[in-house]
Amino acid sequence: MKEKSTDNAKMLAQQKRRANRLNSIKNGIEGGTIKEFEQMFAIITETRMSMEMGISFAAFRKKWQDPTDFTVKEIMRFAALFGVKYNTMSDFLIHKVKAKSKSSVFRD
């Protein structure tokens, strides 16, 4: 079966949309405008993000609801996916943990 030029154009358009979405999230995280996972999910769905991360949907949902469950390797995948530094992504997740935790460990 011969590949049609329209198939190639569709694939390129999808790749461009994906890159734009990931770049929007990157800029939001680095600029501090994205503070919640829900803001990311307005750009990329939970399902798509779990697929991009290589995590099952159920496990991903559990982890974003309790960010302490993310592994170092998963934080590295997040950073690579969005094109941000590891520290930037870990800081984002630490702020999520601090917001939910009542532990004195996270009080300033």
C-alpha positions in Angstrom: 0.0 0.0 0.0 1.4 3.3 -1.0 1.5 6.1 1.5 -0.5 9.1 0.5 0.8 12.7 0.8 -2.3 13.6 2.8 -1.4 10.9 5.4 2.0 12.4 5.7 0.5 15.9 6.1 -1.9 14.7 8.8 0.9 13.0 10.7 3.1 16.2 10.5 0.1 18.3 11.7 -0.4 15.9 14.6 3.2 16.1 15.6 3.2 19.9 15.4 0.1 20.1 17.6 1.7 17.7 20.1 4.9 19.8 20.2 2.8 23.0 20.6 0.9 21.5 23.6 4.1 20.2 25.2 5.7 23.6 24.7 2.7 25.4 26.3 3.0 23.2 29.4 6.8 23.8 29.5 6.3 27.6 29.3 3.6 27.4 32.0 5.7 25.3 34.4 8.8 27.4 33.9 6.8 30.7 34.1 4.8 29.7 37.1 1.5 30.0 35.4 0.7 26.3 35.6 0.4 25.4 39.2 -2.1 22.5 39.0 -2.3 19.3 37.1 -5.8 20.3 36.0 -4.2 23.2 34.1 -2.0 20.7 32.2 -5.0 18.5 31.5 -6.7 21.4 29.9 -3.9 21.3 27.3 -3.3 17.5 27.2 -5.8 15.0 28.5 -5.0 12.7 31.4 -5.2 9.7 29.1 -2.8 11.1 26.6 -0.4 12.2 29.3 -0.5 8.8 31.0 0.3 7.2 27.6 3.2 9.7 27.0 4.6 8.8 30.5 4.2 5.1 29.9 2.0 4.7 33.0 -1.4 3.1 33.1 -4.2 5.5 33.4 -5.3 4.3 36.8 -1.8 4.5 38.2 -1.2 7.9 36.7 -4.5 9.3 38.2 -3.6 7.9 41.6 -0.1 9.5 41.4 -1.2 12.9 40.3 -3.7 12.9 43.1 -0.9 12.0 45.6 2.3 13.3 44.0 4.4 11.5 46.7 3.8 8.3 44.7 5.8 9.5 41.7 9.2 7.9 41.4 12.4 9.7 40.5 12.4 7.9 37.2 8.8 9.2 36.5 9.8 12.7 37.4 12.7 12.4 35.0 10.2 11.3 32.3 8.0 14.3 33.1 11.0 16.6 32.7 12.1 15.1 29.4 8.5 15.1 28.0 8.0 18.8 28.7 11.7 19.8 28.0 12.3 21.2 31.5 15.1 20.6 34.0 14.6 17.9 36.5 14.7 20.4 39.4 11.9 22.4 37.8 9.7 19.4 37.6 10.5 18.1 41.1 9.8 21.6 42.5 6.4 21.6 40.8 5.6 18.3 42.4 7.0 19.3 45.8 4.7 22.3 45.8 1.8 19.9 45.2 2.9 17.7 48.1 3.3 20.8 50.4 -0.2 22.0 49.5 -1.8 18.7 50.4 0.4 17.7 53.4 -0.3 18.6 57.0 3.1 17.4 58.1 5.4 19.8 59.9 8.2 18.6 57.6 6.8 20.8 54.8 6.1 24.0 56.9 8.4 27.0 56.3 
